Amino acid sequence: MHIGIYNFALGAKIKSQYLLLRPRILHEIITHNILPKKGHFDVTFMDTFLIDYMISDIPINLPYIMIRTMIITHGQKQKSLFL
């Protein structure tokens, strides 16, 4: 996947500073509005998935992703969403 200044290998830890401008802006929107996080803002697999689909204009079911993330987070001891 090529969304940054480097070609990222699958499973590699990606910092947002290595993203190109458009994917970096999309990452900011994702981490603050769509899937809010607490603490670190490294790029996760879900973030790269959403960035890739948004850039490619592939339709995504955002309400499903948001609700699914809230359900998964509710079951964790250390919550990563602001609820």
N, C-alpha and C positions, 0 to 999 in steps of 0.2 A: 504494500500500500504506500502510495507516495502522496502524503499530505503535508510534508515538511521539507526542510532543507536536506534531509537525509532519507534514504529508503529504509524504513523501519522493518525489522524482522518480526515475525509473528511472536508475540509474547515478550517483546522487548519493552523495557520501562521507558516511557516517553515523557519528557518534560514539555510543558506548553511553550516554553521559549524557543523550542526547535521547530515549531509549526510555522507554516507560511501565514501571511496576514489574514486571509479569508478563513482558513480553518481555525486560527487562533481566536478570531472574533466569534465564530460559531461555538468554540469550546467555552468561551466566557459565557455565552448565552445559555449553553447547556448546563454548566456547573452552577450558575446562579439562578436560573429560572425554571428550566425543565426538570433537571435532576439535582436539586440543591444538595450540597455536601458540607460537611463540617470538617475543618482542618485542612489537610493537604489538597491541592488541586492538580495533581498529576493526571495525565491523560489515561483513562481506563479503556478497556476493550469496548465497553458500551459507548463511551464518548467517540472513539474512532469509528464505530459502526454508524452512529448517528451523523457524525460529520461527513462520512463518505456518502451516506444516503442523501443528505441534504444537498451536497455539492452535485451529486448525480441526478437530482430531481426525481428520485424514486420515492413514491408515497410511503409514509410511515404512519402507524397507528400510535401517535404520541400519548393519548389518554391511557391506552393499555400499558405502555411502557412505564408511565408515571405511576399508575395504580399498582402495577406489579412490583415496582421498586419499593413503594410504600409498604406493601404486604411483606416483602422479604425483609425490609428494615425493621418492621415491627417485631419480628421474631428474634432479632439479634440482641445480645446483651449490650454491646456498644453500638448505639444507633449513629448513623451517619447522615440522617436527614434532619432538618429543622421541622419538627411537627408540633 
